[in-house]
Each structure stands twice: as structure tokens, then as C-alpha cells.
Amino acid sequence: MKLHARIKQIEKICDHSFSNKELVASAITHASAAEGKPVSASYERLEFLGDSVLGTIVALYVYERFPGMNEGELSTMRTTLIAGETLAAISESLGVGQYVLLGHSELGTHARGMRKVLEDVYEALVGALYLDGGLDVAQDFVYRTLLRFATPDLARRPMSPKSRLQEVTQRDFHCGPTYKVIGEAGPAHTPTFTAVALLNGRRIGRGKGSTKKESESAAALNALRILGYDHEANVEFSQYVKDASGDADVS
């Protein structure tokens, strides 16, 4: 599919006609398809911006929408809504994946890798919408595609390992964990990353995963077990999104 056709389809998904079409092109271009081009040609910079914009939009929404919730409940809801598996599920439900530009080295991307791409592209689109149309346009997209799933039930959903570790260490040790990726092994198309969780510079957990985020999550889960905290499994939000998507059109 030609680039201009991909852009038109993404504009339909976003319900926004971009003044700067290059923003759309960048938002759907994986780094593997932008080799030799400026860094702005791929979605990485837009993803960085979109991550912050999305966090602000979601925080403002849940704060105003649920005045009876305490800080912990609001934090759990926000964490669940902006979690990688949530954003990937939303992107998949919107049909974004078929319009993403991947380089030859990524064309055989496995399911986990593609979920990461879908997550990143959603954030990149939020960043692109913010730059092209302002906060209101970005909010409209997030409200329509993501925040309609914000129900009180989400405040009671299990936290991800990283969020749970953050919560218990802040409560009991008055400081939060940090993470460091200490290794990468395997072929480029299916790497395995090793990360450690640190508290005050001391290693409290170690884990592996097919992405850096997954390895950090595994390290957090390992730390929770070592420190003796009960932990509920990470939320698999994709089925929740698919079930709810049957009630209304999100595209």
C-alpha cells in the first residue's frame, strides 16, 4: 500500500485531517523502515511526546470523572489505562497495525514484538495529533478510543508488577525502584533482554523478556516474590477491550 493511502486510512481512524501529513507518516513508521533518514522520520520522538500527553489526558479525565476515588484508586485506573497491553489492544481494535511501515528486518515480527509496535504507534499518534491540532484534538481521540473503557471496575483491577512494586516500596521503604537493562542476547529479530530492579542502588530482582519493558516487568515480579509481597498476575486487557468493543464502534 502506498504511503498516501496509509495516511488517509490513519486520518479516518483518528477522525482528523492533518495539516502536516509528515506527522502521520512518522507516527506509523518503525525505525527499521527509516534507516538512513533523520530521527524524526520514525515514530520514536512522537512516541516520547505522546506518552507524556497521554498520561496528562488520562490523569485529568479520571480525576474529574471519579471525584469519589482516592489517590490509590485513581493511580490504579490510570496505570491500567496507559499500560502497554491496553494501548496495543486499542490499536489492534482500531486496525492500526495494517498501516504501520516496517523495514525488511521487522516484517516477520513475532506477536509480542508487534504488540510493542502497536503500543508505540498509539502513543505516537497522540503526539502527532497534539502537534497538529492541539490538546483538544488529542483529547478527542483519546476519549473516543481509550477513555470510554474507564469504568470504576478498573480501579480494582490487578496492578502490573512494576506498579505494584512501586506502590509497596514507596509505602514501606519511602522510595521507588529503578530498573537497568544489563544484557541483550539472541538474534536481532528475536532478542532476549535481561533487566534488574534496584532499590537504593541494591539489586532486589532480576528478569528476562523479549522487550526491555517485559524484562523490567519480570524483574519487578521477581522482586515482589523475593521481598515477600503477594502479587496478582498482570492484567490481560486485550480481551476486555475486545468484549467492550462489541458494544460500540471505536473506529
Residue pairs with C-beta under 8 A, 6 or more apart in sequence:
1 99
3 25
3 101
4 21
6 28
6 99
6 101
7 18
7 21
7 24
7 25
7 28
9 99
10 24
10 27
10 28
10 96
10 99
10 125
11 17
11 18
11 24
12 251
13 94
13 95
13 96
13 251
14 125
14 129
14 141
15 140
15 141
15 144
16 129
16 132
16 133
16 137
16 140
16 141
18 24
18 128
18 132
19 132
20 131
20 132
23 46
23 128
23 131
23 132
24 128
25 41
26 40
26 41
26 42
26 43
26 45
26 46
26 124
26 128
27 43
27 46
27 121
27 124
27 125
27 127
27 128
28 43
28 96
28 99
28 100
28 101
28 121
28 124
28 125
29 41
29 42
29 43
29 100
29 101
30 42
30 43
30 100
30 101
30 102
30 103
30 106
30 117
31 42
31 43
31 44
31 103
32 102
32 103
32 104
32 105
32 106
33 42
33 101
33 102
33 103
33 106
34 41
34 42
34 103
35 103
39 45
43 120
43 121
43 124
44 120
45 127
46 123
46 124
46 125
46 127
46 128
46 131
47 120
47 121
47 123
47 124
47 127
48 127
49 127
49 130
49 131
50 122
50 123
50 124
50 125
50 126
50 127
50 128
50 130
51 123
51 127
53 126
53 127
53 130
53 135
53 138
54 82
54 123
54 126
54 142
55 78
55 82
57 126
57 135
57 138
57 139
57 142
57 147
58 78
58 81
58 82
58 142
58 146
58 147
58 150
59 74
59 78
61 142
61 143
61 147
61 150
62 69
62 74
62 77
62 78
62 81
62 150
63 74
65 150
66 73
66 74
66 77
66 152
66 155
69 77
69 152
69 155
72 167
73 155
73 156
74 155
75 163
75 167
76 154
76 155
76 156
76 157
76 159
76 163
77 150
77 154
77 155
79 159
79 160
79 163
80 86
80 154
80 157
80 159
80 235
80 237
81 146
81 147
81 149
81 150
81 154
83 160
83 235
83 237
84 115
84 116
84 119
84 213
85 115
85 119
85 234
85 235
85 236
85 237
85 238
86 146
86 149
86 235
86 237
86 241
87 118
87 119
87 122
87 123
87 146
88 115
88 116
88 118
88 119
88 122
88 238
89 237
89 238
89 240
89 241
89 242
90 122
90 145
90 146
90 241
90 250
91 97
91 118
91 119
91 121
91 122
92 118
92 238
93 241
93 242
93 245
93 250
93 251
94 145
94 250
94 251
95 251
96 118
96 121
96 122
96 125
97 114
97 117
97 118
100 117
100 118
100 121
102 109
102 117
105 188
105 189
106 113
106 117
106 189
108 189
109 117
109 189
110 190
110 210
112 210
112 211
112 214
113 190
113 210
113 211
116 211
116 213
125 141
126 138
126 141
126 142
129 137
129 138
129 141
130 137
130 138
144 250
145 250
148 244
148 248
148 250
149 240
149 241
149 244
157 235
158 232
158 233
158 234
158 235
159 167
159 232
159 235
160 217
160 220
160 234
160 235
161 217
161 218
161 220
161 221
161 224
161 231
161 234
162 177
162 179
162 216
162 217
162 220
164 220
164 224
164 229
164 231
164 232
165 177
165 197
165 205
165 220
165 223
165 224
165 229
166 176
166 177
168 224
168 227
168 229
169 175
169 176
169 177
169 199
170 176
173 199
173 200
175 199
175 200
177 197
177 198
177 199
177 204
177 220
177 223
178 197
178 198
178 199
179 195
179 196
179 197
179 198
179 216
179 219
179 220
180 195
180 196
180 198
181 193
181 194
181 195
181 212
181 215
181 216
182 194
182 195
182 196
183 193
183 194
184 191
184 192
184 193
184 194
185 191
185 192
185 194
186 192
190 210
191 210
192 208
192 209
192 210
192 215
193 208
193 209
193 210
193 211
193 212
193 214
193 215
194 206
194 207
194 208
194 215
195 206
195 207
195 208
195 209
195 212
195 215
195 216
195 218
195 219
196 203
196 205
196 206
196 219
197 203
197 204
197 205
197 206
197 207
197 216
197 219
197 220
197 222
197 223
198 204
199 223
204 223
204 226
204 227
205 219
205 220
205 221
205 222
205 223
205 224
205 225
205 226
206 219
206 222
207 215
207 216
207 217
207 218
207 219
207 220
207 221
207 222
208 215
208 218
209 215
209 216
209 217
209 218
217 234
221 231
224 231
225 231
